Amino acid sequence: MTSVQRVLAAEADTLALGKELAERLSAPFVIHLHGDLGAGKTTLTRGLVQAMGHKGAVKSPTYTLVEPYELGPFQLYHFDLYRLADPEELEFMGIRDYFADNTLALVEWPSKGEGVLPEPDLSIELAYLNEGRQVTMTSHSEQGEALLAQLREE
């Protein structure tokens, strides 16, 4: 497990980090996003999804739990589990079907799905730091480690 930290001074930096991640991702890959409300989880996701070619809006699927995006060879699923009452609800929606070889998954509030969600390749913690954010990215797999190695090389 390796970690990389960065300071994001503005929203544009969070979007740029999403773009950096998008340029290095290959499926299958799972990212768990941690942070308080408003810390930038959806902003980071928006930067990533738009960098992968999505032209429309990217909103948090707080009420629908999942927002799918078809992005060329990938299927990307953006989960927001904030309103999930019980991890078992994920079983009823067929959660395991969302994690296939051609999918990328970003999961906000993954602790709400503990025991049901697959382990992440990368976890990203966004925390308030003055007017900006402190981001800590931690690898949990060989793929996650390779991605962080690429980010460190810059």
Residue pairs with C-beta under 8 A, 6 or more apart in sequence:
1 138
1 139
1 140
2 138
2 139
2 145
2 148
2 149
3 136
3 137
3 138
3 139
3 148
4 136
4 137
4 148
4 151
4 152
5 134
5 135
5 136
5 137
6 17
6 134
6 135
6 137
7 129
7 132
7 133
7 134
7 135
8 14
8 17
8 40
8 126
8 132
8 133
8 134
8 135
9 131
9 132
10 131
10 132
11 40
11 43
13 132
13 133
14 40
14 43
14 44
14 47
14 126
14 133
14 135
15 43
15 44
15 46
15 47
15 50
16 47
17 44
17 47
17 135
18 43
18 44
18 45
18 46
18 47
18 48
18 49
18 50
18 51
19 47
19 48
19 50
19 51
20 151
21 31
21 44
21 48
21 147
22 47
22 48
22 49
22 51
22 52
23 51
24 147
24 150
24 151
25 48
25 52
25 104
25 147
26 143
27 73
27 74
27 75
27 101
27 102
27 103
27 104
28 99
28 100
28 101
28 102
28 103
28 104
29 104
29 105
29 121
29 122
29 143
30 99
30 104
30 105
30 107
30 117
30 118
30 119
30 120
30 121
30 122
31 104
31 105
31 106
31 107
31 120
31 121
31 122
31 123
31 124
32 107
32 110
32 117
32 120
32 122
32 123
32 124
33 41
33 44
33 45
33 106
33 107
33 108
33 109
33 110
33 123
33 124
33 126
34 41
34 110
34 111
34 123
34 124
34 125
34 126
35 41
35 125
35 126
35 127
36 127
36 128
39 126
39 127
39 128
39 133
40 126
40 133
40 135
41 60
41 108
41 126
42 58
42 59
42 60
42 80
42 108
44 124
44 126
45 58
45 60
45 78
45 106
45 108
46 58
48 106
49 58
49 69
49 71
49 76
49 78
50 58
52 69
52 71
52 72
52 74
52 76
53 71
53 72
54 69
54 71
58 67
58 69
58 78
59 67
60 67
60 78
60 80
60 108
61 67
61 78
61 79
61 80
62 80
62 82
62 83
63 83
65 79
65 80
65 81
65 83
65 84
65 93
66 77
66 78
66 79
66 80
66 93
66 98
67 77
67 78
68 75
68 76
68 77
68 78
69 75
69 76
69 77
69 78
70 76
71 104
73 102
74 102
74 103
74 104
75 100
75 102
75 103
75 104
76 103
76 104
76 105
76 106
77 98
77 103
77 104
77 105
77 106
78 105
78 106
78 108
79 98
79 105
79 106
79 107
79 108
79 113
80 108
80 109
81 90
81 107
81 108
81 109
81 110
81 112
81 113
82 108
82 109
82 112
84 90
84 109
84 112
84 113
87 112
87 113
87 114
87 115
87 116
87 117
88 116
90 113
90 116
90 117
91 116
95 113
95 116
95 117
98 105
99 105
99 118
107 113
107 117
107 120
110 117
110 120
110 123
119 140
119 141
120 140
120 141
120 144
121 139
121 140
121 141
121 143
121 144
121 147
122 137
122 138
122 139
122 140
122 141
122 144
122 147
122 148
123 137
123 138
123 140
124 135
124 136
124 137
124 138
125 135
125 136
125 137
125 138
126 133
126 134
126 135
127 133
127 134
127 135
127 136
128 134
137 148
137 151
138 144
139 145
139 147
139 148
